[in-house]
Amino acid sequence: MVWRPEVIGASRADAWHADREVVPTSRSYDVVVIGGGPGGYAAALYGASAGLAVAVVEKEKVGGTCLHRGCIPAKEFLESAAVYRTVAGAAEFGVLSSSPAIDFSVTQARKQKVVDQLWRGLSGLMKGRKIDIIEGFGTYLGGGQVQINGEEVVSGDSVIIASGSLPRTIPGFEVDGRLILTSDEVLSLTELPSSVAVIGGGAIGCEFASMMSDLGVKVTLLEALPSILAGCDKDAAEVVARSFRKRGIDVHVGVAVHGHQPSGSGTVVSYGDGQSVAVDRVIVSVGRRPFTEGVLGPNAKVQVDARGFVAVDEFMATSEPGVYAIGDVVATAQLAHVGFAEAIVAIKSILGEPVVPVDYGKVPWCIYTHPEVAFAGMTEEAARAAGYDVVVKKDPFGGNSRARIIGETEGVVKVIAARQPDGSAGRILGVHMAGPWVTEQLGMGYLAVNWEATPEEVAHFIQPHPTLSESFGETVIALTGRGLHVG
Ligand code: NAI
């Protein structure tokens, strides 16, 4: 294997090899990956494509949180909610049907079918690339050795820690799987409660609030910060907040939760200044914490930071030479696609190839609420705080012909550019979208931000008509100072 001297230093690598205790190992690989989630399986696939011998140690099923308890099942539920909305609103299109009803056990079964199909596909793909999937709990012992279930030891010239994350909990709301749920339990429900309190208005909380409300559940959303979706641009977050209010979701921001008192078949949640709400179930969605318990053995020289995340440099290298960490276990955006990108950085570093580190300020974000949110780059607030004078244009979806046709006019496209000395709009700093299918439209905004393009350059390209993507084109044309439909 080839060491990348800039990353770990050739002398550190030599020292690492010299230091290694000789423990009998049953199998050895170029790379051993602990954890088969999006970070781990992407590292395995990318490494195997480059000709490396790779093993993945996985305690459950490859696919990780994203496939089994996160992105995929949550989006399947949200799609069921979208189908329900479509049927409920069909009469407006002259399509007459009876009012929809939900059988959530069927929704759950369909979700599981989608997950299982993807899991079988991923397992087959990994086996086809000759990746060894070792079933069991992997502990990194140090010196390139990984122990499985406290027994067999396998070794890797390099080791990648990709052990992921777990839902955070809060005192006074101990998860019991009956009254108090995290995303893990919500995604296994076979029956919908009639009312829920969602604690935390981030991506997970808002997606569950949106899905449940659309399926007829009475939702109360309790968020400690002054707004929901706090990391998003204010205009985009406000689109979701307005839609939630219109749909009867009871949103309380700037409130602390104090505890809950079981009552009958449900519980009463106290929050704010002496307020309370009686609900069937509570969903705690206050973030996710890194999972390292039992993953790092006492002799591993891998440092973790004060919050428990594995500390890495921009090449995903940990403090122990030859050991890398990627995905939710490191303190970067907890997104599956960021895990994919980090996997590529780690494998290229292992191969000693030139590496472009992940530019975390410009990664794509997609939130699948109704309406959806998608963005890349700086919010208007962040751009101003960073010292930019900015030019901003917005195109509400209300003026977009395709949005009128599909009957989904809530939302806006907002593009933020750096103001040049002559007052015109220069480099595009941020693209923020809220509205119909914006998660599928972000690609061009992402490209514009990461290409560091100017509105003039992007406005040259034609958007097909009528499409939702015209709103991005219109906004960028407006930024050149000569808008068509946007002033
Ligand atoms: P988050 O960190 O995005 O949001 C948690 C929210 O809970 C914050 O707004 C926080 O202020 C609030 N909060 C914390 N303690 C609270 C308390 N005691 N009372 C009331 N509010 C409280 O975490 P979330 O939504 O759980 O997601 C976890 C991770 O997964 C995030 O990094 C998120 O980006 C990622 N994710 C991304 C998705 C997407 O991009 N579509 C979907 C799901 C998760």
Residues whose N, C-alpha, C, O or C-beta is under 5 A from the ligand:
A	BS01	NAI	I170 I199 G200 G201 G202 A203 I204 G205 L222 E223 A224 L225 V255 V257 S285 V286 G287 R288 Q334 C366 I367 Y368
